[in-house]
Amino acid sequence: MVVDNAVGILKNKYNIGDVELAFVAGSGLSFALPDIENQVEVTYESIGLPRSKVKGHSGKFVFGEHNGKKIVFVSRIHYYECGNIEMVRLPFEIVAKLGVKKIVLLTSSGGINNDFRVGDIMLISDHINFTGINPLINIEKMEFTNMGDCYNQEWRSQVKQIALDNDINLKEGVFVQMSGPSYETKAEINMLRMLGCDAVSMSTAFDCVICNYLSMKVIGFSVIVNTFSGKDDKLTHIEVLDNAKKASSKLKTILTQLV
C-alpha cells in the first residue's frame, strides 16, 4: 500500500514517468554522482516514508536527466535507523515500479584489506551479509533469489575498462555488511580479514539482495574512507564524510562515463 501510494504521488503530483537508471549514494558520496538536468526533488516525508536520522543522507528522491537518460538518486533507509526490514525495501520497490532495471550502489567503507588506503575505490565483486537478517524476510511474493551474479560481471568489465582508460587505480574485492550503528571492534575486523573481506560498511549488501529480487542489474562501489591499522583508531562520522568527499572526483569520472 505504501509503495503504490508513493508511486501514485510521484506520477500524478510530480509528473514522474519511467526511469532508466538509479544511483544510491552512501555517506558523503553525493559529490560522486553524475550531473543531472531538470531536477525534481521529492522528500521521503512527502510520500509517506520516514526521514533519515543520519548526517550525510538526504532522505529524498532526486529525479533528472543526463544526456537524455532518465535518472533517479535514491537515499537509503537503514535498518539500524528503523529496525524494520520492510522499510529498508521501500525506496527500491518504489523505483522498480517506476521502471528502473539498472542500479549503481555506492557506499563509504572501512578498508579491511591491508593494501587499501583512504581514497581508494573498490569495485565490489561479491559480498557477505553479516547482519544476521535477510532483507527479503516476510516479503509478499516469496522467491528464492539467485545471487550467483549479484554484482553483474558484464557491467563490472565495462567499469574496469573505463577506469583503465582514465588512468584510475580501481581496486576490486569482497564487501561485507555489518548491522551498525556502532563501528566494528578490533576483534571483528581481524575476524572479517580472516574471512577474506576487503571492505566493510553498514549498508549495500541489503540493497544488492533486494535489487536482484526486483530483477535489477546491480553494480557496487565501495569508497575507502578509513583503514584499520590495529592502533587505537578513533573514527568519527565527520571524518567519514570528509574522506568520502575527497575520493569523489575519481568516482564521478567513472560513473559519468558509465551512464
Buried (B, 14 or more C-beta within 10 A) or exposed (E): EBBEEBBEBBBEEBEBEEBBBBBBBBBBBBBBBBEBEEEBEBBBEBBEBBBBEBEBBBBBBBBBBBEEEBBBBBBBBBBBBEEEBBBBBBBBBBBBBBEBBBBBBBBBBBBBBEEBEBBBBBBBBBBBBBBEEBBBEEBEEEEEBEBEBBBBEEBBEEBBEBBEEEEBEBBBBBBBBBBBEEBBEEEBBBBBBEEEBBBBBBBBBBBBBBBBBBEBBBBBBBBBBBBBEEEEBEBEBEBBBEBBBBBBEBBBBBBBBBB
